[in-house]
Amino acid sequence: MRTVDLIHRKRDGEELAVEELQFLIDSYTRGDIPEYQMAAFLMAVYFSGMSDREVSAMTESMLNSGSTVDLSAIPGIKVDKHSTGGVGDKTSLIAAPLAASAGVVVPMISGRALGHTGGTLDKLESIPGFRTDLTVDEFRALLEQYNLAFIGQTLDVAPADGKLYALRDATATVESIPLIATSIMAKKLAVGLDALVLDVKVGSGAFMKKQVDARRLAQMMVGIGRRMDKRVQALITDMSQPLGYAVGNALEVMEVSQTLQNAGPADLTRISLELAARMIYLGKVAKTLDEAREIAQANLLDGSGYRKLKEVIQAQGGNPQVLDRFDLLPNATGAQEITTARAGYVSAIDAELIGQASSLIGAGRNTKEDTIDPAVGVILEVKVGQKIDAGSILCRIYYTGEEHLEEAAELVEDAFKISQQPVDERDLILEVVS
């Protein structure tokens, strides 16, 4: 078969056969198909979409493009959790320890920040000494001992995805829903999972700006999992304002510690508990979702999740005392307050602008080669719906260099909208897809 014929047919909206998609992925991974042809295929998918059969076939070809991680020797049901990315989204560091402390085996294959959204690996690596470059054998050993370990995607797991993602980033096809779905599911299913909980973000701070698109993505990923005999549930959650108060890597680790000690923000606590409950339910530790919620709540209140995260930090080379002594984490050298001249009600906090401001001062990266400053970020002092007086502090920017501080401060100021009338509270969990 010829690559150009497959591009032509996909461009015209035709469905490709399983073996044709396998040919494309295998040939591109080997280097037999040039990047300009694969770029054309990605753009054809962007405009023409893919059928359910196609996304499942492409996912399977991508996960089989390299080695897979066999976790079958580890007792228990393996359940991972994945978020499509948001601003201040540190739920993995809360939900995973809560589920693991309940007896669920949680192999966390995590990613890095790109653009204005945060990455779990970057947050963990703000903890001095914490290792995410585990070997597969080390990963298995930690899972067997602690029920939880955090690792990045290795080069030999779904290598087709790594090549395709870099090409998507360079060809403006990142937002394609079928390509997002296949990328996420190939990485996750290459590591012997039995079940997966998805947190699909929607709003200004998410890749999906519209709920209808978030729903399509959730349904597509749940469908891929179901056709591959995995139990998958997805929550569609609001990312119109940052989650919690802290945005920035070390700052978010501090907020994780507070939340696992039942002293965290209400929105972050609520969604973390719900994600943990669904992991516990899919892990068959509880017979009903309500029972799973009770277990997650109990593990938060009695400190089980907090102790579990400390165990894993120590096991992966970090200093667990960072959860008690925040001075052991990287700390910013300066802080700038952003205040409001108007009294009223906070009607909106644009999560994307807050994320962009944090990234600008070093908390995120625009290319995979950029270096992150773990100390910097933004801490909100208010949330949507809150009544404020003139002169109130809206947030504080924590920085280590002043090069982009003025520009970041302007973005942050633009993110806050003040109205004279109270605003309706927006639901945090918008839909469940299962």
C-alpha positions, 0 to 999 in steps of 0.5 A, spaced: 500 500 500 502 507 498 502 512 504 499 517 499 493 513 497 491 513 505 492 520 506 488 521 500 482 517 502 483 520 509 483 527 506 476 525 503 473 522 509 474 515 508 475 510 514 481 506 513 482 499 515 485 496 521 491 494 517 492 500 513 493 504 520 497 499 523 502 500 516 502 507 517 504 507 525 509 502 524 512 505 518 513 512 521 516 509 527 521 505 523 522 511 519 520 509 513 515 514 512 517 521 511 515 527 516 512 531 511 507 525 509 505 523 516 504 531 517 499 531 511 496 525 514 495 528 521 492 534 518 487 530 514 485 527 521 484 534 524 479 536 518 476 529 517 476 526 524 476 518 525 471 513 526 471 509 533 474 503 529 479 507 527 481 510 534 481 503 537 486 501 531 490 507 531 491 506 539 493 499 539 498 500 533 501 506 537 501 502 544 504 496 540 510 500 537 514 499 543 515 495 549 509 494 554 510 494 561 507 487 564 504 488 571 501 482 572 505 479 577 503 484 582 497 482 586 491 487 585 487 491 580 491 496 577 488 503 576 491 509 574 488 516 573 489 521 568 487 529 567 487 532 560 491 538 564 489 544 567 491 550 571 493 548 578 491 541 577 494 537 582 489 532 583 494 526 582 498 527 588 492 527 592 487 522 589 493 517 588 495 516 595 488 516 597 486 510 593 493 507 594 492 507 601 485 504 600 489 498 597 488 499 590 495 498 586 496 505 582 501 505 577 502 513 575 505 514 568 505 522 569 507 527 564 510 534 564 508 541 563 507 544 556 504 551 555 500 553 561 498 547 563 502 543 569 505 537 569 505 532 575 512 530 574 515 537 574 511 538 581 514 532 584 521 534 581 520 540 585 521 535 591 529 535 592 532 528 590 525 525 588 526 521 582 521 519 576 526 516 572 525 509 574 527 503 571 521 498 569 524 493 575 524 499 580 517 501 578 514 494 579 518 493 586 515 500 588 508 498 586 509 491 590 511 494 596 507 501 596 501 500 591 503 507 588 509 509 584 510 515 579 514 514 573 515 518 566 513 515 559 520 511 557 522 512 550 521 504 549 513 505 551 509 507 545 515 510 542 510 512 536 506 517 540 512 520 542 514 521 535 507 523 533 506 528 539 512 532 537 510 532 530 503 534 532 506 540 536 509 543 530 503 542 525 498 545 529 494 539 530 494 538 537 487 540 538 484 534 534 480 530 539 481 523 535 489 524 536 488 526 543 484 520 545 489 515 541 495 519 544 493 518 552 490 511 551 496 508 548 501 511 553 496 509 559 494 502 556 501 500 554 502 499 562 498 493 564 492 497 567 486 494 568 482 500 569 483 508 568 479 514 571 479 520 566 479 527 568 477 531 562 478 539 563 473 544 560 474 551 560 479 557 559 484 553 562 483 547 559 485 544 552 478 543 551 474 550 551 467 547 550 463 542 553 461 538 547 468 537 545 470 535 552 464 530 552 466 527 545 473 526 548 471 523 554 466 518 550 472 517 545 477 515 550 472 511 554 470 507 548 477 505 546 478 502 553 471 498 553 473 495 546 480 493 549 476 490 555 478 495 560 474 499 565 474 506 564 470 512 567 471 519 565 469 526 569 468 532 565 470 538 570 470 545 570 477 549 568 474 556 568 478 558 574 484 555 577 483 549 581 485 550 588 489 557 590 496 555 588 499 555 581 506 553 580 510 547 582 513 547 589 507 551 591 502 546 589 506 541 593 505 545 599 497 545 597 497 538 596 500 537 603 495 541 606 489 538 602 492 531 604 491 534 612 484 536 610 486 543 610 486 544 603 481 548 598 474 546 598 474 545 590 481 541 590 478 537 596 472 535 593 474 533 586 480 529 589 476 525 593 471 524 587 477 521 583 480 517 589 473 514 590 472 512 583 479 509 583 477 505 589 471 503 586 474 501 579 479 497 583 474 493 586 476 495 594 468 497 594 462 494 592 459 501 591 461 508 589 458 511 595 462 506 599 468 508 595 467 515 597 466 513 604 473 510 604 476 516 600 473 520 606 476 516 611 483 516 608 483 523 608 481 524 615 485 519 618 491 521 614 492 515 611 493 518 604 498 523 607 502 518 610 502 514 603 505 520 599 510 521 604 512 513 604 513 514 596 517 520 596 522 517 601 522 511 596 523 515 590 529 518 593 526 525 596 525 528 602 518 526 605 519 532 610 518 537 605 510 536 606 511 538 614 517 543 612 515 548 606 522 551 607 525 545 604 522 546 598 525 551 593 522 558 595 521 564 591 526 570 592 520 575 591 513 576 591 508 582 588 501 583 590 496 584 585 490 588 588 483 591 586 481 598 585 474 596 585 469 593 590 464 587 588 464 580 587 469 576 583 465 574 577 471 570 573 478 568 574 481 566 567 485 560 568 489 560 562 491 567 563 493 565 570 497 559 567 500 564 562 503 568 567 506 563 571 509 560 565 512 566 563 516 567 570 518 560 569 513 555 572 511 552 565 515 551 558 513 552 551 517 547 548 520 540 551 527 543 552 525 549 556 527 549 564 522 550 569 523 554 575 520 550 581 519 555 586 515 560 582 508 561 581 501 565 583 497 564 589 490 566 589 487 570 595 480 570 592 475 565 588 469 566 584 463 568 587 467 571 593 465 578 595 471 583 596 473 590 598 477 596 594 484 595 595 483 587 596 489 583 594 487 578 589 493 574 588 501 574 589 506 573 584 512 569 587 518 570 582 526 569 582 527 574 576 524 580 574 525 579 567 518 578 565 515 580 571 511 586 569 508 582 563 506 577 568 503 582 572 499 585 567 496 578 565 494 576 572 490 583 572 486 581 566 484 575 569 480 577 574 473 580 573 469 584 578 462 585 578 457 589 582 452 583 583 453 576 586 454 570 581 451 563 580 456 558 583 459 553 577 458 546 578 465 543 579 463 536 576 459 537 570 458 530 567 460 523 568 461 519 562 462 511 563 
